[in-house]
Amino acid sequence: MPYVLLGGRYLLVILLYLFMFRVVTALYGDLRSAAWYRDKRNSPFVGKLEVLTSEGGLAKGQVFKVGLSGLKIGRGTNNDVVLPDSFASQEHAKFYIVQEEVWLEDLSSSNGTWVNGEKIMAPIQLVPGDYVKIGSITFQYTRWQNEG
């Protein structure tokens, strides 16, 4: 009889340690996933522009990332993206972030900036799938997805 009680005590201790091990591993997994989400949320990129059509200079499929500091596009060399297009102005448009959303503003360009076939007259919030036309170059806007 004493061996049965001793065995029962050992079994109880083993089960308690297994339970504590399971609780610690679950907490560790939650902490890791929270860190992953925080890193993804704090990604330096919010959106991206993919070149769909271009008449020389930019390759179809080329991607430009819209970061937290925004993105300026134009023909001038001081822009983040230099467009080799005579229909683009020196400083044509800028993309900027407001509360994790990407906005587009035309910078008083000569030929205008177009979103989904309509000329924009004021800053506009972009949604994934929007087509942005600057000069003869068409981009498609999508949200940035971390590849890691």
Stockholm file with secondary structure:
# STOCKHOLM 1.0

chainA/1-148         MPYVLLGGRYLLVILLYLFMFRVVTALYGDLRSAAWYRDKRNSPFVGKLEVLTSEGGLAKGQVFKVGLSGLKIGRGTNNDVVLPDSFASQEHAKFYIVQEEVWLEDLSSSNGTWVNGEKIMAPIQLVPGDYVKIGSITFQYTRWQNEG
#=GR chainA/1-148 SS CHHHHHHHHHHHHHHHHHHHHHHHHHHHHHHHHHHHHHHHHTCSEEEEEEEEECSSSSCTTCEEEEETTBEEEESSTTSSEECCCTTSCTTCEEEEEETTEEEEEECSCSSCEEETTEECSSCEECCTTCEEEETTEEEEEEECCCCC
#=GC SS_cons         CHHHHHHHHHHHHHHHHHHHHHHHHHHHHHHHHHHHHHHHHTCSEEEEEEEEECSSSSCTTCEEEEETTBEEEESSTTSSEECCCTTSCTTCEEEEEETTEEEEEECSCSSCEEETTEECSSCEECCTTCEEEETTEEEEEEECCCCC
//
